[in-house]
Amino acid sequence: MTGEQQRTCQVRVGVRVRPLASKEIQQGGKLSLSINPPASITIASHNTFTFDAVFDSQTDQDTLYHSVSSSLLESFVDGYNATVRAHGRPPAK
């Protein structure tokens, strides 16, 4: 998205898939979804959901920040409202 498109877009949604916790792996758990870059996830081979951005569990914080949040900070400095909300359960140990 260009800077101008980001300023006119009201809501953008990005998803990062967390890795399986060690307990889940020990219990034989497997991911029931597939990531389809750049912007969709298919769950249990049946339902596909499209987002503005999709990141796998190997994506580091720096890459995530630059892909999603850095442009929001620029818009905020230019006088626009900006919010980043992170939601999700941290992985169990």
N, C-alpha and C positions, 0 to 999 in steps of 0.2 A: 504494500500500500504506500502511496506517496504521502508526503506530509499534508498536502491539501485534502486528500481523501480521508486521512485520519481525523482531521479537524471537523469534517462534516459528518462522520460516522458517529452515531450516538453510543453504541455498545459494541465492543469486540470481545470475543471469547476465545481463549486459548486453553488447551488441555495438555497436561504432562502426566503420563502414565507412570506410576510409581513401580519400583521393582518389587518382586515378591519378597516377603520377609523370610528370614531363615526358617522360622517355624512353619510357614506355609510350604516351603520347599521340602522340609522334612516330612510333612504330611502328604507329599505327592501333589501339591497344588501346581496348577499350570495356568498361564494367562488364558482367559477365554475371549480375548479380543486380538485384533490385528490392527496395526497402525498403517494407514495408507497415506504417506506423505503427499502433499504438504498439509492437508487439512481435514482428513476424515479418519474415523475409527469404525471398524466393523466388530460387532459384539456377537459371539457365538455363531459366526458365519451367516447370520440372518439379518441383523439390523445395522445399517450404516448411518452414522451421524457425522455431519459436516460442521466444522468450526472454522474460525479465522486462522488458527494455527494449531498444530498438533506436535507434541514432542514426546520422544520415547524416554525410557527410564535412564538412558545413558547421557541424556542432555545435561550439561553442567549449568550451574547457576549463572555464570557469566554469559553464556550463549542465550539462555532464556531471557535474561535482563535486556540484552541488546536487541533481541528479536521482538520483545513485547513492550518493555517499560521505558526504554531510553527516549523514544519518540514522544511518549506521554509527558516526560519531564520537559522536553523542549516546548511542547504545546503549553504546558503549565506556565513556563517562564514567559511565553508570549501572551499570557493573560487568559488562557482557556482553563476550564475546570478539568481535572484529571483525577482518576481514582484507579488504584490497582488493588484488587482483592484476591487474596490467595485463600483457598479453602481446600481442606482435605485432611484426612487422617494421616498422621505420621506413621511410617512403617513400624511394626512391632519388632522388638529385639529378641 
